[in-house]
Amino acid sequence: MYYRHNLQYNYPEKPDQHMITVNPKRKVVLDQNYPYYNKSFVFKLGKGLFRVLLSLIIFPLMLVTHGLKIYGKKNLRRHKKILKEKGAISICNHTYMWDYLAVLKAIRPRSAFIPVWQDNIRGGFGLGMRWAGAIPIPTDSYNGMKAFKKDLEQVFNEKKWVHFFPEGSMWFFYPDVRPFKKAVFHYAVKYDRPIVPIAMTFRDRKGLLKLFGKTPMIDCHIGEPIWFDKSLPTKEAEIDLHKRAYKIMQEMCGVKEGDKTYNPDYNPKEYIKTM
């Protein structure tokens, strides 16, 4: 369902520009020595305990605070075998602070590694985000970026599930789909992974849920996996998958071709915000 809120948010001009700033509370050096793909026993123990916390407390809390509803789980069950054998790349529009937790709820019992803005890891919830699967993208370090790419390659080679927010930044409850970064589709073609589209849409806050704020309620929709066209050369396959995924995500968010906010061009330089 397409829903436009009337809240007073000042959205940036550039579609991948961040709306928030993160106060650094943890000193984290993202260089070539940082364990982007952390396999230590202590870290795995933390991840396991965090998964229990998610199931017992956080997921039920999200139902109360955001009225979170999940649709389309059948699309994962229908392709259960191939998703288990090959892994997958899921994508989602980035619309509120904890939407990556909603994604984890949508795909469970699977877990996912989630490349994230490096500042998030240095914030107060950074360690929790790491346990949830976050891998910081070290944009300020050349050697750190090389190490990040090497570890991410290992994640893909081990057939793990990887989730991207391809818009590149979070905009609070923005109803339309901003352009996607190209790297996501490069990885899908390079590692022969299906794209699983996940769309966040909104609805009015009603009844007792009004006690928990004025922001809209959240609906999370899981679409059918999308595969790249293996008959095309690599670059053309990436572009074709990019275009198809972007169109499908707009439609899942209730924006169809011919609508005022439908965007036929996924080029970030040409994008004009709609609110």
Secondary structure in CASP SS format (residue, H / E / C, confidence):
PFRMAT SS
TARGET T0000
AUTHOR 0000-0000-0000
METHOD secondary structure of the structure
MODEL  1
M C 1.00
Y C 1.00
Y C 1.00
R C 1.00
H C 1.00
N C 1.00
L C 1.00
Q C 1.00
Y C 1.00
N C 1.00
Y C 1.00
P C 1.00
E C 1.00
K C 1.00
P C 1.00
D C 1.00
Q C 1.00
H C 1.00
M C 1.00
I C 1.00
T C 1.00
V C 1.00
N C 1.00
P C 1.00
K C 1.00
R C 1.00
K C 1.00
V C 1.00
V C 1.00
L C 1.00
D C 1.00
Q C 1.00
N C 1.00
Y C 1.00
P C 1.00
Y C 1.00
Y C 1.00
N C 1.00
K C 1.00
S C 1.00
F H 1.00
V H 1.00
F H 1.00
K H 1.00
L H 1.00
G H 1.00
K H 1.00
G H 1.00
L H 1.00
F H 1.00
R H 1.00
V H 1.00
L H 1.00
L H 1.00
S H 1.00
L H 1.00
I H 1.00
I H 1.00
F H 1.00
P H 1.00
L H 1.00
M H 1.00
L H 1.00
V H 1.00
T H 1.00
H H 1.00
G C 1.00
L C 1.00
K E 1.00
I E 1.00
Y E 1.00
G C 1.00
K H 1.00
K H 1.00
N H 1.00
L H 1.00
R H 1.00
R C 1.00
H C 1.00
K H 1.00
K H 1.00
I H 1.00
L H 1.00
K H 1.00
E H 1.00
K H 1.00
G C 1.00
A C 1.00
I E 1.00
S E 1.00
I E 1.00
C E 1.00
N C 1.00
H C 1.00
T C 1.00
Y C 1.00
M C 1.00
W C 1.00
D H 1.00
Y H 1.00
L H 1.00
A H 1.00
V H 1.00
L H 1.00
K H 1.00
A H 1.00
I H 1.00
R C 1.00
P C 1.00
R C 1.00
S C 1.00
A C 1.00
F E 1.00
I E 1.00
P E 1.00
V E 1.00
W E 1.00
Q H 1.00
D H 1.00
N H 1.00
I H 1.00
R H 1.00
G C 1.00
G C 1.00
F C 1.00
G H 1.00
L H 1.00
G H 1.00
M H 1.00
R H 1.00
W H 1.00
A H 1.00
G C 1.00
A E 1.00
I E 1.00
P E 1.00
I E 1.00
P C 1.00
T C 1.00
D C 1.00
S C 1.00
Y H 1.00
N H 1.00
G H 1.00
M H 1.00
K H 1.00
A H 1.00
F H 1.00
K H 1.00
K H 1.00
D H 1.00
L H 1.00
E H 1.00
Q H 1.00
V H 1.00
F H 1.00
N H 1.00
E C 1.00
K C 1.00
K C 1.00
W C 1.00
V E 1.00
H E 1.00
F E 1.00
F C 1.00
P C 1.00
E C 1.00
G C 1.00
S C 1.00
M C 1.00
W C 1.00
F C 1.00
F C 1.00
Y C 1.00
P C 1.00
D C 1.00
V C 1.00
R C 1.00
P C 1.00
F C 1.00
K C 1.00
K C 1.00
A H 1.00
V H 1.00
F H 1.00
H H 1.00
Y H 1.00
A H 1.00
V H 1.00
K H 1.00
Y C 1.00
D C 1.00
R C 1.00
P C 1.00
I E 1.00
V E 1.00
P E 1.00
I E 1.00
A E 1.00
M E 1.00
T E 1.00
F E 1.00
R E 1.00
D C 1.00
R C 1.00
K C 1.00
G H 1.00
L H 1.00
L H 1.00
K H 1.00
L H 1.00
F H 1.00
G C 1.00
K C 1.00
T C 1.00
P C 1.00
M E 1.00
I E 1.00
D E 1.00
C E 1.00
H E 1.00
I E 1.00
G C 1.00
E C 1.00
P C 1.00
I E 1.00
W C 1.00
F C 1.00
D C 1.00
K C 1.00
S C 1.00
L C 1.00
P C 1.00
T H 1.00
K H 1.00
E H 1.00
A H 1.00
E H 1.00
I H 1.00
D H 1.00
L H 1.00
H H 1.00
K H 1.00
R H 1.00
A H 1.00
Y H 1.00
K H 1.00
I H 1.00
M H 1.00
Q H 1.00
E H 1.00
M H 1.00
C C 1.00
G C 1.00
V C 1.00
K C 1.00
E C 1.00
G C 1.00
D C 1.00
K C 1.00
T C 1.00
Y C 1.00
N C 1.00
P C 1.00
D C 1.00
Y C 1.00
N C 1.00
P H 1.00
K H 1.00
E H 1.00
Y C 1.00
I C 1.00
K C 1.00
T C 1.00
M C 1.00
END
